[in-house]
Amino acid sequence: MNPLAAKILKRVGFGLAGTFAYSLVRDQLRFRSLRGAVVLISGGSRGLGLVLAKQYAAEGASICLLARDDDELRRAQNIIFSQFPETIVHIKVCDSTKLPQVEEAVAFTLEMFGKIDVVVNCAGTITSMPIENATKKDFVESLEAHFWAPFNVIRTCLPH
């Protein structure tokens, strides 16, 4: 498969996964309004995280977006503001694989909103290579991003 087709298929797959994930959450919360709810989204600056942030904004939730890149966070915040000007959106630079940064981001969210009602973990990385070219370091980095980062966010948010 050529690289462009693979990229397109990945993006379509993420879009479908995001729509499916949102519909599951929406169906589970259908009797509960999200108006006034506070949603913390790791990996919220693009991809699935941004798609879900826009869906939550459409439902009336306030949002705190976390991601590693400040410029991407500001871009995402502007996108949400342009489509949902009444939505409160705060942003915080945070590498979810680093527990102290997660603790700081959760404290920031609580300071801004006073509560966290919904946590969405979308932070992640995509590494594509033949398995024979992958190193132990590649696997460790993947575990950091896809296991420990969500664990850090969930464990830090649970008491609140």
CNS distance restraints for C-alpha pairs under 8 A (distance, minus, plus):
assign (resid   1 and name CA) (resid   5 and name CA) 6.60 0.50 0.50
assign (resid   1 and name CA) (resid   6 and name CA) 6.49 0.50 0.50
assign (resid   2 and name CA) (resid   6 and name CA) 6.34 0.50 0.50
assign (resid   3 and name CA) (resid   7 and name CA) 6.17 0.50 0.50
assign (resid   4 and name CA) (resid   8 and name CA) 6.22 0.50 0.50
assign (resid   5 and name CA) (resid   9 and name CA) 6.11 0.50 0.50
assign (resid   6 and name CA) (resid  10 and name CA) 6.17 0.50 0.50
assign (resid   7 and name CA) (resid  11 and name CA) 6.29 0.50 0.50
assign (resid   8 and name CA) (resid  12 and name CA) 6.16 0.50 0.50
assign (resid   9 and name CA) (resid  13 and name CA) 5.97 0.50 0.50
assign (resid  10 and name CA) (resid  14 and name CA) 6.16 0.50 0.50
assign (resid  11 and name CA) (resid  15 and name CA) 6.12 0.50 0.50
assign (resid  12 and name CA) (resid  16 and name CA) 6.17 0.50 0.50
assign (resid  13 and name CA) (resid  17 and name CA) 6.02 0.50 0.50
assign (resid  14 and name CA) (resid  18 and name CA) 5.97 0.50 0.50
assign (resid  14 and name CA) (resid  47 and name CA) 7.24 0.50 0.50
assign (resid  14 and name CA) (resid  48 and name CA) 6.29 0.50 0.50
assign (resid  15 and name CA) (resid  19 and name CA) 6.23 0.50 0.50
assign (resid  15 and name CA) (resid  47 and name CA) 7.71 0.50 0.50
assign (resid  15 and name CA) (resid  48 and name CA) 6.64 0.50 0.50
assign (resid  15 and name CA) (resid  51 and name CA) 7.95 0.50 0.50
assign (resid  16 and name CA) (resid  20 and name CA) 6.11 0.50 0.50
assign (resid  17 and name CA) (resid  21 and name CA) 5.97 0.50 0.50
assign (resid  17 and name CA) (resid  48 and name CA) 7.83 0.50 0.50
assign (resid  18 and name CA) (resid  22 and name CA) 6.01 0.50 0.50
assign (resid  18 and name CA) (resid  48 and name CA) 5.32 0.50 0.50
assign (resid  18 and name CA) (resid  51 and name CA) 6.87 0.50 0.50
assign (resid  18 and name CA) (resid  52 and name CA) 6.79 0.50 0.50
assign (resid  19 and name CA) (resid  23 and name CA) 6.12 0.50 0.50
assign (resid  20 and name CA) (resid  24 and name CA) 6.26 0.50 0.50
assign (resid  21 and name CA) (resid  25 and name CA) 6.38 0.50 0.50
assign (resid  22 and name CA) (resid  26 and name CA) 5.95 0.50 0.50
assign (resid  22 and name CA) (resid  52 and name CA) 6.57 0.50 0.50
assign (resid  22 and name CA) (resid  55 and name CA) 7.63 0.50 0.50
assign (resid  23 and name CA) (resid  27 and name CA) 5.93 0.50 0.50
assign (resid  24 and name CA) (resid  28 and name CA) 6.22 0.50 0.50
assign (resid  25 and name CA) (resid  29 and name CA) 6.16 0.50 0.50
assign (resid  26 and name CA) (resid  30 and name CA) 5.58 0.50 0.50
assign (resid  29 and name CA) (resid  33 and name CA) 7.36 0.50 0.50
assign (resid  33 and name CA) (resid  59 and name CA) 7.72 0.50 0.50
assign (resid  34 and name CA) (resid  56 and name CA) 7.45 0.50 0.50
assign (resid  34 and name CA) (resid  59 and name CA) 5.78 0.50 0.50
assign (resid  34 and name CA) (resid  60 and name CA) 5.88 0.50 0.50
assign (resid  34 and name CA) (resid  61 and name CA) 5.37 0.50 0.50
assign (resid  35 and name CA) (resid  59 and name CA) 6.22 0.50 0.50
assign (resid  35 and name CA) (resid  60 and name CA) 4.17 0.50 0.50
assign (resid  35 and name CA) (resid  61 and name CA) 5.02 0.50 0.50
assign (resid  35 and name CA) (resid  62 and name CA) 7.98 0.50 0.50
assign (resid  36 and name CA) (resid  60 and name CA) 6.36 0.50 0.50
assign (resid  36 and name CA) (resid  61 and name CA) 5.22 0.50 0.50
assign (resid  36 and name CA) (resid  62 and name CA) 6.37 0.50 0.50
assign (resid  37 and name CA) (resid  60 and name CA) 7.60 0.50 0.50
assign (resid  37 and name CA) (resid  61 and name CA) 4.83 0.50 0.50
assign (resid  37 and name CA) (resid  62 and name CA) 6.09 0.50 0.50
assign (resid  37 and name CA) (resid 116 and name CA) 7.60 0.50 0.50
assign (resid  37 and name CA) (resid 117 and name CA) 5.84 0.50 0.50
assign (resid  37 and name CA) (resid 118 and name CA) 7.54 0.50 0.50
assign (resid  38 and name CA) (resid  61 and name CA) 5.82 0.50 0.50
assign (resid  38 and name CA) (resid  62 and name CA) 4.85 0.50 0.50
assign (resid  38 and name CA) (resid  63 and name CA) 5.71 0.50 0.50
assign (resid  38 and name CA) (resid  64 and name CA) 7.62 0.50 0.50
assign (resid  38 and name CA) (resid 113 and name CA) 7.09 0.50 0.50
assign (resid  38 and name CA) (resid 115 and name CA) 6.68 0.50 0.50
assign (resid  38 and name CA) (resid 116 and name CA) 5.13 0.50 0.50
assign (resid  38 and name CA) (resid 117 and name CA) 5.19 0.50 0.50
assign (resid  38 and name CA) (resid 118 and name CA) 6.38 0.50 0.50
assign (resid  39 and name CA) (resid  56 and name CA) 7.68 0.50 0.50
assign (resid  39 and name CA) (resid  61 and name CA) 6.74 0.50 0.50
assign (resid  39 and name CA) (resid  62 and name CA) 6.20 0.50 0.50
assign (resid  39 and name CA) (resid  63 and name CA) 4.83 0.50 0.50
assign (resid  39 and name CA) (resid  64 and name CA) 6.27 0.50 0.50
assign (resid  39 and name CA) (resid 116 and name CA) 6.22 0.50 0.50
assign (resid  39 and name CA) (resid 117 and name CA) 6.00 0.50 0.50
assign (resid  39 and name CA) (resid 118 and name CA) 4.66 0.50 0.50
assign (resid  39 and name CA) (resid 119 and name CA) 5.85 0.50 0.50
assign (resid  39 and name CA) (resid 120 and name CA) 7.37 0.50 0.50
assign (resid  40 and name CA) (resid  63 and name CA) 5.98 0.50 0.50
assign (resid  40 and name CA) (resid  64 and name CA) 4.87 0.50 0.50
assign (resid  40 and name CA) (resid  65 and name CA) 6.16 0.50 0.50
assign (resid  40 and name CA) (resid  66 and name CA) 7.54 0.50 0.50
assign (resid  40 and name CA) (resid 109 and name CA) 7.61 0.50 0.50
assign (resid  40 and name CA) (resid 116 and name CA) 6.80 0.50 0.50
assign (resid  40 and name CA) (resid 118 and name CA) 6.28 0.50 0.50
assign (resid  40 and name CA) (resid 119 and name CA) 4.94 0.50 0.50
assign (resid  40 and name CA) (resid 120 and name CA) 6.19 0.50 0.50
assign (resid  41 and name CA) (resid  49 and name CA) 6.55 0.50 0.50
assign (resid  41 and name CA) (resid  53 and name CA) 7.31 0.50 0.50
assign (resid  41 and name CA) (resid  63 and name CA) 7.45 0.50 0.50
assign (resid  41 and name CA) (resid  64 and name CA) 6.28 0.50 0.50
assign (resid  41 and name CA) (resid  65 and name CA) 5.08 0.50 0.50
assign (resid  41 and name CA) (resid  66 and name CA) 5.99 0.50 0.50
assign (resid  41 and name CA) (resid 119 and name CA) 6.05 0.50 0.50
assign (resid  41 and name CA) (resid 120 and name CA) 4.69 0.50 0.50
assign (resid  41 and name CA) (resid 121 and name CA) 5.97 0.50 0.50
assign (resid  41 and name CA) (resid 122 and name CA) 6.91 0.50 0.50
assign (resid  42 and name CA) (resid  49 and name CA) 7.14 0.50 0.50
assign (resid  42 and name CA) (resid  65 and name CA) 6.21 0.50 0.50
assign (resid  42 and name CA) (resid  66 and name CA) 4.60 0.50 0.50
assign (resid  42 and name CA) (resid  67 and name CA) 6.09 0.50 0.50
assign (resid  42 and name CA) (resid  96 and name CA) 7.19 0.50 0.50
assign (resid  42 and name CA) (resid 120 and name CA) 6.35 0.50 0.50
assign (resid  42 and name CA) (resid 121 and name CA) 5.04 0.50 0.50
assign (resid  42 and name CA) (resid 122 and name CA) 5.48 0.50 0.50
assign (resid  42 and name CA) (resid 123 and name CA) 5.25 0.50 0.50
assign (resid  42 and name CA) (resid 153 and name CA) 7.94 0.50 0.50
assign (resid  43 and name CA) (resid  49 and name CA) 5.48 0.50 0.50
assign (resid  43 and name CA) (resid  50 and name CA) 7.86 0.50 0.50
assign (resid  43 and name CA) (resid  65 and name CA) 7.25 0.50 0.50
assign (resid  43 and name CA) (resid  66 and name CA) 5.75 0.50 0.50
assign (resid  43 and name CA) (resid  67 and name CA) 4.94 0.50 0.50
assign (resid  43 and name CA) (resid  68 and name CA) 7.98 0.50 0.50
assign (resid  43 and name CA) (resid 121 and name CA) 6.81 0.50 0.50
assign (resid  43 and name CA) (resid 122 and name CA) 4.75 0.50 0.50
assign (resid  43 and name CA) (resid 123 and name CA) 3.67 0.50 0.50
assign (resid  43 and name CA) (resid 124 and name CA) 6.90 0.50 0.50
assign (resid  44 and name CA) (resid  48 and name CA) 7.57 0.50 0.50
assign (resid  44 and name CA) (resid  49 and name CA) 4.05 0.50 0.50
assign (resid  44 and name CA) (resid  50 and name CA) 4.93 0.50 0.50
assign (resid  44 and name CA) (resid  53 and name CA) 6.80 0.50 0.50
assign (resid  44 and name CA) (resid  65 and name CA) 4.97 0.50 0.50
assign (resid  44 and name CA) (resid  66 and name CA) 5.69 0.50 0.50
assign (resid  44 and name CA) (resid  67 and name CA) 6.19 0.50 0.50
assign (resid  44 and name CA) (resid  73 and name CA) 7.52 0.50 0.50
assign (resid  44 and name CA) (resid  76 and name CA) 7.69 0.50 0.50
assign (resid  44 and name CA) (resid 122 and name CA) 6.76 0.50 0.50
assign (resid  44 and name CA) (resid 123 and name CA) 7.29 0.50 0.50
assign (resid  45 and name CA) (resid  49 and name CA) 6.47 0.50 0.50
assign (resid  45 and name CA) (resid  50 and name CA) 5.47 0.50 0.50
assign (resid  45 and name CA) (resid  65 and name CA) 6.73 0.50 0.50
assign (resid  45 and name CA) (resid  66 and name CA) 7.17 0.50 0.50
assign (resid  45 and name CA) (resid  67 and name CA) 6.09 0.50 0.50
assign (resid  45 and name CA) (resid  72 and name CA) 5.61 0.50 0.50
assign (resid  45 and name CA) (resid  73 and name CA) 4.90 0.50 0.50
assign (resid  45 and name CA) (resid  75 and name CA) 7.52 0.50 0.50
assign (resid  45 and name CA) (resid  76 and name CA) 5.14 0.50 0.50
assign (resid  45 and name CA) (resid  77 and name CA) 7.85 0.50 0.50
assign (resid  46 and name CA) (resid  50 and name CA) 4.66 0.50 0.50
assign (resid  46 and name CA) (resid  51 and name CA) 7.44 0.50 0.50
assign (resid  46 and name CA) (resid  72 and name CA) 7.46 0.50 0.50
assign (resid  46 and name CA) (resid  76 and name CA) 6.81 0.50 0.50
assign (resid  47 and name CA) (resid  51 and name CA) 6.35 0.50 0.50
assign (resid  48 and name CA) (resid  52 and name CA) 6.12 0.50 0.50
assign (resid  48 and name CA) (resid 122 and name CA) 6.61 0.50 0.50
assign (resid  49 and name CA) (resid  53 and name CA) 6.09 0.50 0.50
assign (resid  49 and name CA) (resid 120 and name CA) 7.80 0.50 0.50
assign (resid  49 and name CA) (resid 121 and name CA) 7.80 0.50 0.50
assign (resid  49 and name CA) (resid 122 and name CA) 5.29 0.50 0.50
assign (resid  49 and name CA) (resid 123 and name CA) 7.55 0.50 0.50
assign (resid  50 and name CA) (resid  54 and name CA) 6.23 0.50 0.50
assign (resid  50 and name CA) (resid  76 and name CA) 6.82 0.50 0.50
assign (resid  51 and name CA) (resid  55 and name CA) 6.41 0.50 0.50
assign (resid  52 and name CA) (resid  56 and name CA) 6.14 0.50 0.50
assign (resid  53 and name CA) (resid  57 and name CA) 6.09 0.50 0.50
assign (resid  53 and name CA) (resid  63 and name CA) 7.07 0.50 0.50
assign (resid  53 and name CA) (resid  65 and name CA) 7.98 0.50 0.50
assign (resid  53 and name CA) (resid  80 and name CA) 7.77 0.50 0.50
assign (resid  54 and name CA) (resid  58 and name CA) 6.14 0.50 0.50
assign (resid  54 and name CA) (resid  80 and name CA) 6.12 0.50 0.50
assign (resid  55 and name CA) (resid  59 and name CA) 6.43 0.50 0.50
assign (resid  56 and name CA) (resid  60 and name CA) 6.48 0.50 0.50
assign (resid  56 and name CA) (resid  61 and name CA) 5.46 0.50 0.50
assign (resid  56 and name CA) (resid  62 and name CA) 7.79 0.50 0.50
assign (resid  56 and name CA) (resid  63 and name CA) 7.80 0.50 0.50
assign (resid  57 and name CA) (resid  61 and name CA) 5.20 0.50 0.50
assign (resid  57 and name CA) (resid  62 and name CA) 6.68 0.50 0.50
assign (resid  57 and name CA) (resid  63 and name CA) 7.36 0.50 0.50
assign (resid  57 and name CA) (resid  80 and name CA) 7.45 0.50 0.50
assign (resid  57 and name CA) (resid  84 and name CA) 6.57 0.50 0.50
assign (resid  57 and name CA) (resid  87 and name CA) 6.03 0.50 0.50
assign (resid  58 and name CA) (resid  84 and name CA) 6.87 0.50 0.50
assign (resid  60 and name CA) (resid  87 and name CA) 6.87 0.50 0.50
assign (resid  61 and name CA) (resid  87 and name CA) 7.10 0.50 0.50
assign (resid  61 and name CA) (resid  88 and name CA) 7.95 0.50 0.50
assign (resid  62 and name CA) (resid  87 and name CA) 5.96 0.50 0.50
assign (resid  62 and name CA) (resid  88 and name CA) 4.98 0.50 0.50
assign (resid  62 and name CA) (resid  89 and name CA) 6.05 0.50 0.50
assign (resid  63 and name CA) (resid  87 and name CA) 7.78 0.50 0.50
assign (resid  63 and name CA) (resid  88 and name CA) 6.32 0.50 0.50
assign (resid  63 and name CA) (resid  89 and name CA) 4.80 0.50 0.50
assign (resid  63 and name CA) (resid  90 and name CA) 6.33 0.50 0.50
assign (resid  64 and name CA) (resid  89 and name CA) 5.70 0.50 0.50
assign (resid  64 and name CA) (resid  90 and name CA) 4.70 0.50 0.50
assign (resid  64 and name CA) (resid  91 and name CA) 5.46 0.50 0.50
assign (resid  64 and name CA) (resid  92 and name CA) 7.33 0.50 0.50
assign (resid  64 and name CA) (resid 109 and name CA) 6.48 0.50 0.50
assign (resid  65 and name CA) (resid  73 and name CA) 7.10 0.50 0.50
assign (resid  65 and name CA) (resid  89 and name CA) 7.37 0.50 0.50
assign (resid  65 and name CA) (resid  90 and name CA) 6.36 0.50 0.50
assign (resid  65 and name CA) (resid  91 and name CA) 4.78 0.50 0.50
assign (resid  65 and name CA) (resid  92 and name CA) 6.32 0.50 0.50
assign (resid  66 and name CA) (resid  73 and name CA) 7.41 0.50 0.50
assign (resid  66 and name CA) (resid  91 and name CA) 6.06 0.50 0.50
assign (resid  66 and name CA) (resid  92 and name CA) 5.14 0.50 0.50
assign (resid  66 and name CA) (resid  93 and name CA) 5.75 0.50 0.50
assign (resid  66 and name CA) (resid  94 and name CA) 5.61 0.50 0.50
assign (resid  66 and name CA) (resid  95 and name CA) 7.99 0.50 0.50
assign (resid  66 and name CA) (resid 105 and name CA) 7.55 0.50 0.50
assign (resid  67 and name CA) (resid  72 and name CA) 7.91 0.50 0.50
assign (resid  67 and name CA) (resid  73 and name CA) 6.56 0.50 0.50
assign (resid  67 and name CA) (resid  92 and name CA) 6.96 0.50 0.50
assign (resid  67 and name CA) (resid  93 and name CA) 5.32 0.50 0.50
assign (resid  67 and name CA) (resid  94 and name CA) 5.22 0.50 0.50
assign (resid  67 and name CA) (resid  95 and name CA) 6.38 0.50 0.50
assign (resid  67 and name CA) (resid  96 and name CA) 7.81 0.50 0.50
assign (resid  67 and name CA) (resid 123 and name CA) 7.28 0.50 0.50
assign (resid  68 and name CA) (resid  93 and name CA) 5.19 0.50 0.50
assign (resid  68 and name CA) (resid  94 and name CA) 5.10 0.50 0.50
assign (resid  68 and name CA) (resid  95 and name CA) 5.18 0.50 0.50
assign (resid  69 and name CA) (resid  73 and name CA) 6.27 0.50 0.50
assign (resid  69 and name CA) (resid  93 and name CA) 6.38 0.50 0.50
assign (resid  70 and name CA) (resid  74 and name CA) 6.20 0.50 0.50
assign (resid  70 and name CA) (resid  92 and name CA) 7.73 0.50 0.50
assign (resid  70 and name CA) (resid  93 and name CA) 5.86 0.50 0.50
assign (resid  71 and name CA) (resid  75 and name CA) 6.18 0.50 0.50
assign (resid  72 and name CA) (resid  76 and name CA) 6.14 0.50 0.50
assign (resid  73 and name CA) (resid  77 and name CA) 6.09 0.50 0.50
assign (resid  73 and name CA) (resid  91 and name CA) 6.30 0.50 0.50
assign (resid  73 and name CA) (resid  92 and name CA) 7.69 0.50 0.50
assign (resid  73 and name CA) (resid  93 and name CA) 7.61 0.50 0.50
assign (resid  74 and name CA) (resid  78 and name CA) 6.14 0.50 0.50
assign (resid  74 and name CA) (resid  91 and name CA) 7.38 0.50 0.50
assign (resid  75 and name CA) (resid  79 and name CA) 6.25 0.50 0.50
assign (resid  76 and name CA) (resid  80 and name CA) 6.29 0.50 0.50
assign (resid  77 and name CA) (resid  81 and name CA) 6.12 0.50 0.50
assign (resid  77 and name CA) (resid  89 and name CA) 6.43 0.50 0.50
assign (resid  77 and name CA) (resid  90 and name CA) 7.55 0.50 0.50
assign (resid  77 and name CA) (resid  91 and name CA) 7.26 0.50 0.50
assign (resid  78 and name CA) (resid  82 and name CA) 5.97 0.50 0.50
assign (resid  79 and name CA) (resid  83 and name CA) 6.40 0.50 0.50
assign (resid  80 and name CA) (resid  84 and name CA) 5.67 0.50 0.50
assign (resid  80 and name CA) (resid  85 and name CA) 7.37 0.50 0.50
assign (resid  80 and name CA) (resid  87 and name CA) 7.71 0.50 0.50
assign (resid  80 and name CA) (resid  89 and name CA) 7.82 0.50 0.50
assign (resid  81 and name CA) (resid  85 and name CA) 4.52 0.50 0.50
assign (resid  81 and name CA) (resid  86 and name CA) 7.43 0.50 0.50
assign (resid  81 and name CA) (resid  87 and name CA) 6.71 0.50 0.50
assign (resid  81 and name CA) (resid  89 and name CA) 7.73 0.50 0.50
assign (resid  90 and name CA) (resid 109 and name CA) 7.95 0.50 0.50
assign (resid  90 and name CA) (resid 112 and name CA) 7.94 0.50 0.50
assign (resid  92 and name CA) (resid 105 and name CA) 6.30 0.50 0.50
assign (resid  92 and name CA) (resid 108 and name CA) 7.88 0.50 0.50
assign (resid  93 and name CA) (resid 105 and name CA) 7.78 0.50 0.50
assign (resid  94 and name CA) (resid 101 and name CA) 5.55 0.50 0.50
assign (resid  94 and name CA) (resid 102 and name CA) 6.38 0.50 0.50
assign (resid  94 and name CA) (resid 105 and name CA) 6.63 0.50 0.50
assign (resid  95 and name CA) (resid 101 and name CA) 6.35 0.50 0.50
assign (resid  95 and name CA) (resid 102 and name CA) 7.16 0.50 0.50
assign (resid  96 and name CA) (resid 101 and name CA) 6.86 0.50 0.50
assign (resid  96 and name CA) (resid 102 and name CA) 5.65 0.50 0.50
assign (resid  96 and name CA) (resid 123 and name CA) 7.36 0.50 0.50
assign (resid  96 and name CA) (resid 145 and name CA) 7.59 0.50 0.50
assign (resid  96 and name CA) (resid 149 and name CA) 4.70 0.50 0.50
assign (resid  96 and name CA) (resid 150 and name CA) 7.23 0.50 0.50
assign (resid  96 and name CA) (resid 152 and name CA) 6.83 0.50 0.50
assign (resid  96 and name CA) (resid 153 and name CA) 6.84 0.50 0.50
assign (resid  97 and name CA) (resid 102 and name CA) 7.94 0.50 0.50
assign (resid  97 and name CA) (resid 144 and name CA) 5.87 0.50 0.50
assign (resid  97 and name CA) (resid 145 and name CA) 6.10 0.50 0.50
assign (resid  97 and name CA) (resid 148 and name CA) 6.16 0.50 0.50
assign (resid  97 and name CA) (resid 149 and name CA) 4.34 0.50 0.50
assign (resid  97 and name CA) (resid 152 and name CA) 7.12 0.50 0.50
assign (resid  98 and name CA) (resid 102 and name CA) 6.47 0.50 0.50
assign (resid  98 and name CA) (resid 149 and name CA) 7.45 0.50 0.50
assign (resid  98 and name CA) (resid 152 and name CA) 7.88 0.50 0.50
assign (resid  99 and name CA) (resid 103 and name CA) 6.13 0.50 0.50
assign (resid  99 and name CA) (resid 152 and name CA) 5.96 0.50 0.50
assign (resid 100 and name CA) (resid 104 and name CA) 6.20 0.50 0.50
assign (resid 101 and name CA) (resid 105 and name CA) 6.10 0.50 0.50
assign (resid 102 and name CA) (resid 106 and name CA) 6.12 0.50 0.50
assign (resid 102 and name CA) (resid 152 and name CA) 6.83 0.50 0.50
assign (resid 102 and name CA) (resid 153 and name CA) 6.21 0.50 0.50
assign (resid 102 and name CA) (resid 156 and name CA) 7.28 0.50 0.50
assign (resid 103 and name CA) (resid 107 and name CA) 6.15 0.50 0.50
assign (resid 103 and name CA) (resid 156 and name CA) 6.29 0.50 0.50
assign (resid 104 and name CA) (resid 108 and name CA) 6.09 0.50 0.50
assign (resid 105 and name CA) (resid 109 and name CA) 6.18 0.50 0.50
assign (resid 106 and name CA) (resid 110 and name CA) 6.18 0.50 0.50
assign (resid 106 and name CA) (resid 156 and name CA) 7.13 0.50 0.50
assign (resid 106 and name CA) (resid 157 and name CA) 6.70 0.50 0.50
assign (resid 107 and name CA) (resid 111 and name CA) 6.07 0.50 0.50
assign (resid 108 and name CA) (resid 112 and name CA) 6.14 0.50 0.50
assign (resid 109 and name CA) (resid 113 and name CA) 5.95 0.50 0.50
assign (resid 109 and name CA) (resid 114 and name CA) 7.32 0.50 0.50
assign (resid 109 and name CA) (resid 115 and name CA) 7.47 0.50 0.50
assign (resid 109 and name CA) (resid 116 and name CA) 7.43 0.50 0.50
assign (resid 110 and name CA) (resid 114 and name CA) 4.44 0.50 0.50
assign (resid 110 and name CA) (resid 115 and name CA) 5.22 0.50 0.50
assign (resid 110 and name CA) (resid 116 and name CA) 6.83 0.50 0.50
assign (resid 115 and name CA) (resid 160 and name CA) 6.83 0.50 0.50
assign (resid 116 and name CA) (resid 157 and name CA) 7.52 0.50 0.50
assign (resid 116 and name CA) (resid 160 and name CA) 6.71 0.50 0.50
assign (resid 119 and name CA) (resid 154 and name CA) 7.33 0.50 0.50
assign (resid 119 and name CA) (resid 157 and name CA) 7.79 0.50 0.50
assign (resid 121 and name CA) (resid 150 and name CA) 5.70 0.50 0.50
assign (resid 121 and name CA) (resid 153 and name CA) 7.62 0.50 0.50
assign (resid 123 and name CA) (resid 145 and name CA) 7.04 0.50 0.50
assign (resid 123 and name CA) (resid 146 and name CA) 7.54 0.50 0.50
assign (resid 123 and name CA) (resid 149 and name CA) 7.54 0.50 0.50
assign (resid 123 and name CA) (resid 150 and name CA) 7.76 0.50 0.50
assign (resid 124 and name CA) (resid 145 and name CA) 5.33 0.50 0.50
assign (resid 124 and name CA) (resid 146 and name CA) 5.87 0.50 0.50
assign (resid 125 and name CA) (resid 142 and name CA) 7.29 0.50 0.50
assign (resid 125 and name CA) (resid 145 and name CA) 6.72 0.50 0.50
assign (resid 125 and name CA) (resid 146 and name CA) 7.89 0.50 0.50
assign (resid 129 and name CA) (resid 133 and name CA) 6.51 0.50 0.50
assign (resid 129 and name CA) (resid 134 and name CA) 6.77 0.50 0.50
assign (resid 130 and name CA) (resid 134 and name CA) 6.76 0.50 0.50
assign (resid 134 and name CA) (resid 138 and name CA) 6.02 0.50 0.50
assign (resid 134 and name CA) (resid 139 and name CA) 7.54 0.50 0.50
assign (resid 135 and name CA) (resid 139 and name CA) 6.73 0.50 0.50
assign (resid 136 and name CA) (resid 140 and name CA) 6.19 0.50 0.50
assign (resid 137 and name CA) (resid 141 and name CA) 6.09 0.50 0.50
assign (resid 138 and name CA) (resid 142 and name CA) 6.23 0.50 0.50
assign (resid 139 and name CA) (resid 143 and name CA) 6.18 0.50 0.50
assign (resid 140 and name CA) (resid 144 and name CA) 6.17 0.50 0.50
assign (resid 141 and name CA) (resid 145 and name CA) 6.26 0.50 0.50
assign (resid 142 and name CA) (resid 146 and name CA) 5.89 0.50 0.50
assign (resid 142 and name CA) (resid 147 and name CA) 7.89 0.50 0.50
assign (resid 143 and name CA) (resid 147 and name CA) 5.14 0.50 0.50
assign (resid 143 and name CA) (resid 148 and name CA) 6.49 0.50 0.50
assign (resid 144 and name CA) (resid 148 and name CA) 4.91 0.50 0.50
assign (resid 144 and name CA) (resid 149 and name CA) 6.07 0.50 0.50
assign (resid 145 and name CA) (resid 149 and name CA) 5.31 0.50 0.50
assign (resid 145 and name CA) (resid 150 and name CA) 7.78 0.50 0.50
assign (resid 146 and name CA) (resid 150 and name CA) 6.70 0.50 0.50
assign (resid 147 and name CA) (resid 151 and name CA) 6.24 0.50 0.50
assign (resid 148 and name CA) (resid 152 and name CA) 5.97 0.50 0.50
assign (resid 149 and name CA) (resid 153 and name CA) 6.41 0.50 0.50
assign (resid 150 and name CA) (resid 154 and name CA) 6.05 0.50 0.50
assign (resid 151 and name CA) (resid 155 and name CA) 5.93 0.50 0.50
assign (resid 152 and name CA) (resid 156 and name CA) 6.02 0.50 0.50
assign (resid 153 and name CA) (resid 157 and name CA) 6.12 0.50 0.50
assign (resid 154 and name CA) (resid 158 and name CA) 5.98 0.50 0.50
assign (resid 155 and name CA) (resid 159 and name CA) 7.81 0.50 0.50
